[in-house]
């Protein structure tokens, strides 16, 4: 059974990225965008080991600074 995040990422239209030359570390093979609304979007990537990740800057902007009292 897949997780809710996996089900969301299954809806992303992935675009293949050019393969880097001589790369031995993890690298992005595909990129896409998960749109929650017109103004809430997260860039996401598939890494060479199959892991799907979100762009850290987009996640920071989505959640913003923690609010006082939480």
KADA-V492026 format. One record per residue. N is the residue number from 1. OMEGA is omega in radians with two decimals (NA if undefined). Layout:
<<N | OMEGA> <N | OMEGA>>
This chain:
<<1 | -3.11> <2 | -3.13> <3 | 3.08> <4 | 3.12> <5 | 3.11> <6 | 3.13> <7 | 3.06> <8 | -3.11> <9 | 3.06> <10 | 3.14> <11 | -3.09> <12 | 3.02> <13 | -3.05> <14 | 3.05> <15 | -3.14> <16 | 3.11> <17 | 3.07> <18 | 3.14> <19 | 3.10> <20 | 3.13> <21 | 3.07> <22 | -3.08> <23 | 3.09> <24 | 3.10> <25 | 3.05> <26 | 3.10> <27 | -3.14> <28 | 3.09> <29 | -3.12> <30 | 3.05> <31 | 3.10> <32 | -3.12> <33 | 3.09> <34 | -3.08> <35 | 3.06> <36 | 3.07> <37 | -3.13> <38 | -3.09> <39 | 3.07> <40 | -3.11> <41 | 3.08> <42 | 3.00> <43 | -3.14> <44 | -3.02> <45 | 2.97> <46 | 3.14> <47 | -3.08> <48 | 3.08> <49 | 3.11> <50 | 3.12> <51 | 3.07> <52 | -3.06> <53 | 3.06> <54 | 3.04> <55 | -3.07> <56 | 3.13> <57 | 3.11> <58 | 3.12> <59 | 3.10> <60 | 3.12> <61 | -3.13> <62 | -3.08> <63 | 3.10> <64 | 3.12> <65 | 3.08> <66 | -3.13> <67 | 3.07> <68 | 3.06> <69 | 3.11> <70 | NA>>
